[in-house]
Amino acid sequence: MGMQHTCRIKRTYAAPASKTAGPLALLFNTIVGASCFLLMFQLYLIAPLLPGYVTAFRSPLMEMAIPAFAIPFAISAMGMAFFRALIKQPNRCLSFSLYAMAVGALLLSGAGSAESFLLVRALTGLATGIMLPAAIVAVTRQSNKAMALRSMITLIFFMATGMVFGPCIGGWLNKIIGWPYLYRFIAFVSAGLWFMHLWCSKAHIPTAHKSTAVHEQLPLHIVRQVQYTYAFTFLSGMFHSGVFVWVSVYFHSVYQISEAETANALLVFGLPGLIITILMFVYHWDTKVIRLLYWGLIVTIAGLFIMLLHVPLWMAECLLALMSVGYCFSQPLFIGVLKLPVSGIAAGRLIALGCAALFAGYGIGPLLMGWLLNTGQHIATGSLIVMAIVLAVLSAKVWQPAEIQQRRRLFYARNSTGQVTTSTVA
């Protein structure tokens, strides 16, 4: 039985910020956000290229390209949860990850075999697994609690944008310049972000003053409280990654379309949901997510069922857009990760475990979907329907109305000092 840990957060007054504090903090957050965008971009740009990779390298092993990165990434992120020194030095972790991503992309551009390609992907995933937890910890240490949560949400949307545009841009640029030059471009951008981060992290960026003693343990009862959130995060990663592989293989085999056209289909699936999700936060629709939950589920599942009928290509793309909007309403993007930090209690470690769960889903989803597609396309589509149902059930447990209202008050309610304070954290 775990003991209940309670800590008091005292009202504090932050030191006056310098005139350059705001621009420096904005620049720092932009660099970190761009790094996370690039992380997801290079992970998923390979999705529409998988059939071509299998042909080019003459090896079915290339179907492992996404899991080869995501699973080592998840292992590394999970390991970060148990190393206190890493969580305390997020900027060093970010700097190392950007350097590793630049080197890994450069080595990938010269890979001559499936084995060497996958080995470099795995090592790059292992070296960059600390990037996402470190990024979230870094941006949330710079301001009060409300601004920290906003910074984290902005960071997650950077990730979502990279995930949406990675496959389509990868498919388009591969047709124009080829994948080796595409990876060299990623290496160049990663190196640029690395230099910018080194410079910016040395500048003085004021952080919120905290008088709270944070428990360094990872209390068992806290892990139990977020078990549904971890399960939701893992399955959400599986669904997203599985859909990308399903669209790439299904549309290529059924409609005989090119890599660029497959990239267009992936954009049709990703973009509408991303836009609606952003609007949900801008106009506070997220507070009504419980009412929309099962309507979104019905729309997503209906689209998958109709896809079983082998409809014309234009209708299939319309169904993808409909499924994207439906999935967005029933499963708000990455909300599992957004809920993980628990103020005063090992927040960095909870974030690291949440990132590990997310990328484990990203890695296992393509493995499962590839096996199911080889078994039968109808079976693969049916598995997506089952995952959507399970995610909807978990969403109802993750999205509690009281917690939604509490987060809304955190965003928009401030005390007379301009800071948000919390009296007790369990």
Steps between C-alpha positions, in 0.01 A plus 500: 500500500649835399496789741313812400753775432381855554695814442404863553567752229562842649404820329812645347591811306719461195793731458448780246583383151749685289396667175661220303344219704182481290670486156765257626239269649296518178808422291594211729150351484497539122831314468376221726170482311678488163719218633194298597343574161813368330500194727151397385568612143797268455319216677199499267633632171581139423135383514410546129848384394479153654396312182779677307756425773414131492558500123813717508677300772347171386416415859167472685690612812442861391141466623663527846625854431252677734520245788881496468502862614195522726560197724862592594373855553239368746762294684727804533213723620402242761860480618504876548227462766748319724795738460451808713803677350349494149171652612688774685698595187244516215706743291796262485265218401350715224840601371622139489180384327522765227863410437410130483211570260731697269763225495239227460332673205836549329586132542157396372553697180791269415349168609561230243299211642184436698702374795719810521201730456305334781804488728556875464129564556507293819810673637356841415177413678694386805708819504204737453256327738572760767405788269124517554499466883787749521316743269183492709693541826706787353210711373285446809771623738500853363176647632205460732275196492245636253767615253688173546193302395449725200865455401462124524187500285679713238786251503264208448344679204846543349530122524156446349583731209819306429306176513237629256733664249792255524344228279365735233813715472714185507302354209516822299871572554602140441353529151694823435840455668508139624517376858882531547486877445189519716693355795794732431257792520377369838860471619565861398188630679577293811852641512362854468256443786782352707715812459203729572410302811859513627500877466152556643541266798805700613295820511326584824134396480325572832308209643211500741615500860378192683513447873355154469692191605437254219490134592773317312326165537250364252215409739309188404163656570574779250581245229172324579310826467623552144480139381208579269695797364802282425278241330328771296834651397639162392192400299470846347857464372416154364192631319674801343801302387290205391274720288799650320631156408150380411441795266845458339457129429123490443484791253815385318369145452128571438522819292851452353602858579851645516696605807409867445129412471527287814654801671195704396270237653695514828466880503125465442482280810723712723423864417125533576537345844799722579307815404195401704718413799665843492157664477387292798765665716467849350123514546488277810300223329705256703266563793222346292703196396289259707191592298687454172683185604272229367384695196862513394532128566199423278640714216844335517367145512244568223780624275707188566204272427428675169866465404451123508281534189790613276340830405645729228818689586334842532242359738769321701687830546178673611451220753855551626424868566176405676681241712764759589239743634315222678816365661595851606176553689503160663872490583645849561852504369764386752286610794640205693845659500355840593342358815802314630687765704397500866624815672748437779533126446761365257339687205806451280493126553129479426562692177782263403282193559217659303731571206625142520140372484425723200802391297455137597158532335661666197738207466264209569218642285683453166624154605146388580348667194762355265430150630123549475524638145694190396225291660219687327395858427158451656661371820730802514208741453301312765788539746486878454129491581571305820775747599265794442241343730755430774637853472151646535443300819834617640430859395191507719724404795782739409276800428320555828270808493636629832859483370402680180351785698804509730735531203284776356518694827876445497527651153286807549470570875779692672537649842583859576874441457456366148601151610299185544548326833393162622452432867550126519633237267451136586 
